Structures are given as C-alpha cells and as structure tokens.
Amino acid sequence: MILLNTVQRGEYPPDGFIVGWNASKYIENIYVNPYAPKWYYQVVLKIIKAFAPALDSRVSWSSEKIEPVY
C-alpha cells in the first residue's frame, strides 16, 4: 500500500486507492486447478463474469492432469 503525506494528525490513512488497469489486455488465460471441485470452477467463473465479463471465455480447467507423453 502506498501512503500519501496528506494524512493529518489523528486521521487514519486511506485503505488504498484505485489504479486503472485493463485486465483483458494483459490476461491471456485463467486456469483452474484440475483437482479443484466443480463448484470452485463455477465460483471463479461467476466472479469473473461479475467483475471482468470480457474474460469469461478465458476461464478453463488446467490441463495439468493429463498424463505426460513419454
């Protein structure tokens, strides 16, 4: 957290501040652990739809569980 020197004696500093950031420009994929329960995936998807709807198509199960190729 960045504290600004605008706090007067007896006042509490702000909890933080908002920084503008375009998540859809920088996040390519959102992977959910393949061992997570299905409800966890659904919660992640609901949160993404609520806060960053442009990213909902980028949510997927991780392929980590696939057998390695030998």
N, C-alpha and C positions, 0 to 999 in steps of 0.2 A: 504494500500500500504506500502511496506517496502522500506525505503530509505537507500541506501548504502552510506558510508562515502567516496566514491570515486569521489564525485562531487567537482570540482574546483570552485573557486570564479568566479562569472559571468556566470557560466554554469547552465543550468536547469537540475533538476534531471530527470531520466527516468520516463515515464508514468507508468511503471510497468515492470513485467518480466514474462516469460512463465514458467509455472510449469507443468511438465509432469504428466498426470493423465489419467488412463484408465477408462473412463466413463462407458463402457459396463460391467465392472467388478463390479461396485458399484450401478448402477441404474437398478432397477428391472422393474419399470413401469413408464410411463409418462402419467398422466391423464389430460385430457382437461375438463374444466368446462362444465357440460351438458347444461348450459344455454347460452354458447358462440355460436355465429353464425357458420354455417358450414365452411365459408371461413377462420375463425380463426383456426379451426382444420386443414384445408388444409395448412395454412401458417406454423403452428407448424410442421407438417409432412415434408414439404419442407425444413425447416431449419434443422431438424434432419437428413434428407437424405443428405443434403449438408455437415454437419459438423460431424455427427456421424452415418453413414449409418447402422452400426451394431445394432442401437437402434430403427430403424424404425418400427420393428414388435412389439415394446413395447408401442407404442403410441395408446391410446384408449380413448374413451369418459368415463368420470366418471359415475359410477352407482348411484351417489348421488341423482339423480332424481327419482329413484324407490321408490314406496310407501313403508312406513315402515310396517313390519309384526307385528300385534298386537294379 
